[in-house]
Amino acid sequence: MKNEKFGDALDHIDYSFIEEYVEEKERLQKENRRKRLLKTAAPLAATFIVFFTVLGIVLGGNTVPLPSAPGDDFTGSMSYENIYVFEYGGKRYCAAFMNLSFNFGDKYLGDELGEIEATDNKGNTSSHKIFSSSLDTVDKEVFIEINGNYYPAYKSNKK
């Protein structure tokens, strides 16, 4: 078929078929673009989710919040045998440790701040001396004396 005959044949095609073809072609191109975007974005989104989950575990997994009252549950895997809660200077403090035989010693102690009433995790209340800390830490913990041993107590995050 010569070019002239082919051109004449195209002149006799119904334009509604051409418009339908063009619309269908545009719709398929848009659909293909969406599929390509989804194929690219889905693995990228999954990678970000895994990355931030691992980052959260690594950075936040080592911190176990201390309970603020006897009987509070821990969110981490550690459990403490001894928990003492008390108030001093209008702030609530918590000391939590594994056993009473461990002793920080008096090398970290500052001045004696006074005597407080502390409640342990069994609900028993007893009187204890507290001391300022000679450590230069952000929390500015205090030390509580229990049975002649000294343990750090931190400001509670609950009221």
HELIX and SHEET records of a PDB file:
HELIX    1   1 ASN A    3  ASP A   11  1                                   9    
HELIX    2   2 TYR A   15  GLY A   60  1                                  46    
HELIX    3   3 ASP A  106  TYR A  108  5                                   3    
SHEET    1   A 7 ASN A  82  TYR A  88  0                                        
SHEET    2   A 7 LYS A  91  PHE A  97 -1                                        
SHEET    3   A 7 ASN A 149  LYS A 155 -1                                        
SHEET    4   A 7 VAL A 142  ILE A 146 -1                                        
SHEET    5   A 7 THR A 125  SER A 133 -1                                        
SHEET    6   A 7 LEU A 109  ASP A 120 -1                                        
SHEET    7   A 7 ASN A  82  TYR A  88 -1                                        
END                                                                             
